[in-house]
Amino acid sequence: MKYQVWECKIVIPFDSKLPDGFDQPPRRAAIEAVERKGIKVLECFSGWGGELTDIENDITENGLARNYEEIQK
């Protein structure tokens, strides 16, 4: 079977204190947003153990994503 997969990485400072189970609120929000459009979510894999690619790390370190958002305004 073929699937469509949407991936999202939320980046926060390394020393942030995350309460137990804190992956549940963003996971639930993403699922609910998709299901409100009438699309069945088969699975949702998420957690705070993800890693950035080299390009994503460069963008985060240099604030390029924020600069892009400013350009789009």
C-alpha positions in Angstrom: 0.0 0.0 0.0 1.2 3.6 -0.7 0.9 6.4 1.8 1.1 10.1 1.9 3.3 11.3 4.9 3.4 14.8 6.3 6.5 15.5 8.4 6.9 18.3 10.9 9.8 19.2 13.1 9.3 21.6 16.0 12.6 23.0 17.2 13.0 24.3 20.8 16.1 25.2 22.8 18.0 22.2 24.0 17.8 23.1 27.7 14.0 23.5 27.7 12.3 21.5 30.4 9.5 19.3 28.9 6.9 17.9 31.2 6.2 14.1 31.0 3.8 13.4 28.1 4.4 16.8 26.4 4.5 15.2 23.0 0.8 14.5 23.3 -0.6 18.1 22.8 1.1 18.8 19.5 0.4 15.2 18.2 -3.3 15.5 19.1 -3.5 19.0 17.5 -2.0 17.7 14.2 -4.3 14.6 14.1 -7.4 16.8 14.9 -6.5 19.3 12.2 -6.2 16.6 9.5 -9.4 14.8 10.7 -11.4 18.0 10.7 -10.9 18.0 6.9 -12.4 14.6 6.7 -9.1 12.7 6.2 -8.5 9.5 8.2 -5.2 9.5 10.1 -3.9 5.9 10.1 -1.0 6.5 12.5 1.0 9.4 14.0 4.6 9.0 15.0 6.1 11.8 16.9 8.3 12.6 19.9 11.1 14.8 21.1 13.9 12.5 20.0 14.1 13.8 16.4 17.1 15.2 14.7 17.7 17.9 12.1 19.4 17.4 8.8 22.5 19.5 8.2 20.5 22.0 6.1 17.7 22.2 8.7 20.4 22.8 11.4 21.9 25.6 9.3 18.5 27.2 8.8 17.8 27.1 12.5 21.2 28.3 13.6 21.2 31.2 11.1 17.6 32.3 11.5 16.9 31.7 7.8 13.4 30.4 8.4 12.4 33.6 10.3 14.0 35.7 7.6 12.0 33.9 4.9 8.8 34.5 6.8 9.6 38.2 7.0 10.2 38.3 3.2 6.8 36.7 2.6 4.9 39.5 4.4 
